[in-house]
C-alpha cells in the first residue's frame, strides 16, 4: 500500500460521495438548510472551494487509514472492509452525530452524512487492500 493506493482510495470514496449526495440531494439540502439560488441549486454550487476541501479531507482520511492498516497488518479485502466499516461507523459518525446534536440539526442529516462517512471509509478500506 502506498501513495498510489491512497490516491485511488481517495478518488473512489470521493466519486461515491458525489453519487451519494446527488441521489440524496433534496433531503440533504432540506435537512442542512442549504441556501438555494434562483435556479433551485445551492447558492455556492459554482464555487470550487467545498469540492477541493472535500477531496483534500478524503485524501487525509485515506492516508491515515493506510497508515493504520500498515501498522495493524490489515492486507486482505475482508479486513479492509470491516476496518473501514468500524472507522466510519464507530469513529467518524459519532463525531458527526455529536456535532449535529449540539447544533440542533435534524436526525436525517446525521443519517445521510454518517452514512457517507461509513460507506466512504469502507470503500477506502476496500481499495487500500486491493492495491
C-alpha positions as CSV (number, residue, x, y, z in Angstrom):
1,X,0.0,0.0,0.0
2,X,1.5,3.3,-1.0
3,X,0.8,6.7,-2.4
4,X,-1.0,5.3,-5.5
5,X,-3.3,3.3,-3.3
6,X,-4.1,6.4,-1.2
7,X,-4.9,8.4,-4.3
8,X,-7.0,5.6,-5.8
9,X,-8.9,5.2,-2.4
10,X,-9.4,9.0,-2.3
11,X,-10.9,9.1,-5.8
12,X,-13.1,6.0,-5.2
13,X,-14.6,7.5,-2.0
14,X,-14.9,10.9,-3.5
15,X,-16.8,9.6,-6.5
16,X,-19.0,7.6,-4.2
17,X,-19.7,10.8,-2.2
18,X,-20.7,12.6,-5.4
19,X,-23.2,9.9,-6.3
20,X,-24.4,9.6,-2.7
21,X,-25.2,13.3,-2.4
22,X,-26.7,13.5,-5.9
23,X,-29.1,10.8,-5.0
24,X,-29.9,12.3,-1.6
25,X,-29.6,16.0,-2.7
26,X,-33.2,17.1,-1.9
27,X,-33.4,15.6,1.6
28,X,-29.8,16.6,2.4
29,X,-30.4,20.2,1.2
30,X,-33.6,20.5,3.2
31,X,-32.0,19.0,6.4
32,X,-28.9,21.0,6.1
33,X,-30.9,24.2,5.4
34,X,-28.7,24.9,2.3
35,X,-29.4,28.3,0.8
36,X,-30.7,27.9,-2.7
37,X,-30.2,30.3,-5.7
38,X,-32.9,31.4,-8.1
39,X,-32.3,28.2,-10.2
40,X,-33.1,25.9,-7.2
41,X,-29.5,24.8,-6.8
42,X,-27.3,25.5,-3.8
43,X,-26.1,29.1,-3.8
44,X,-22.5,28.1,-3.6
45,X,-22.7,25.3,-6.2
46,X,-20.4,27.2,-8.7
47,X,-17.6,27.7,-6.1
48,X,-14.9,25.1,-6.2
49,X,-13.7,25.5,-2.6
50,X,-16.1,23.0,-0.9
51,X,-15.2,20.4,-3.6
52,X,-11.5,20.9,-3.2
53,X,-11.7,20.8,0.6
54,X,-13.8,17.6,0.4
55,X,-11.2,16.0,-1.8
56,X,-8.3,17.1,0.4
57,X,-10.1,15.8,3.5
58,X,-10.9,12.5,1.8
59,X,-7.2,12.2,1.0
60,X,-6.2,12.9,4.6
61,X,-8.6,10.2,5.8
62,X,-7.3,7.7,3.2
63,X,-3.8,8.5,4.1
64,X,-4.4,7.9,7.8
65,X,-6.3,4.8,7.1
66,X,-3.4,3.5,5.1
67,X,-1.1,4.3,8.0
68,X,-3.3,2.5,10.5
69,X,-3.7,-0.5,8.1
70,X,0.0,-0.8,7.7
71,X,0.6,-0.7,11.4
72,X,-2.2,-3.2,12.1
73,X,-1.2,-5.6,9.3
74,X,-4.5,-5.2,7.5
75,X,-4.0,-6.6,4.0
76,X,-6.9,-8.7,2.9
77,X,-10.2,-7.3,1.5
78,X,-12.5,-8.6,4.2
79,X,-10.4,-7.0,6.9
80,X,-10.2,-3.8,4.9
81,X,-13.9,-3.6,4.5
82,X,-14.6,-4.4,8.2
83,X,-11.9,-1.9,9.4
84,X,-13.4,0.8,7.1
85,X,-16.8,0.0,8.5
86,X,-15.5,0.3,12.0
87,X,-13.7,3.5,11.4
88,X,-16.7,5.1,9.7
89,X,-19.4,3.7,12.0
90,X,-17.6,3.9,15.3
91,X,-15.2,6.9,14.9
92,X,-16.3,9.3,12.2
93,X,-20.1,9.0,12.5
94,X,-20.2,9.5,16.3
95,X,-18.3,12.8,15.9
96,X,-20.8,13.9,13.2
97,X,-23.8,13.0,15.4
98,X,-22.2,14.8,18.4
99,X,-21.6,18.0,16.5
100,X,-25.0,17.9,14.8
101,X,-26.8,17.0,18.1
102,X,-25.4,20.1,19.8
103,X,-26.1,22.2,16.8
104,X,-29.8,21.0,16.8
105,X,-29.5,19.5,13.4
106,X,-32.2,17.0,12.2
107,X,-31.6,13.3,12.6
108,X,-32.0,12.7,8.8
109,X,-28.9,14.9,8.3
110,X,-27.0,12.7,10.8
111,X,-28.1,9.6,8.9
112,X,-27.1,11.0,5.4
113,X,-23.7,12.4,6.5
114,X,-23.0,9.5,8.8
115,X,-23.9,7.0,6.1
116,X,-21.5,8.7,3.7
117,X,-18.7,8.7,6.3
118,X,-19.3,5.0,7.0
119,X,-19.6,3.7,3.4
120,X,-16.9,6.1,2.2
121,X,-14.5,4.6,4.8
122,X,-15.5,1.1,3.7
123,X,-14.7,2.0,0.1
124,X,-11.3,3.4,1.2
125,X,-10.6,0.2,3.2
126,X,-11.5,-1.9,0.2
127,X,-9.3,0.0,-2.3
128,X,-6.4,0.1,0.1
129,X,-6.5,-3.6,0.5
130,X,-7.0,-4.2,-3.3
131,X,-3.8,-2.3,-4.3
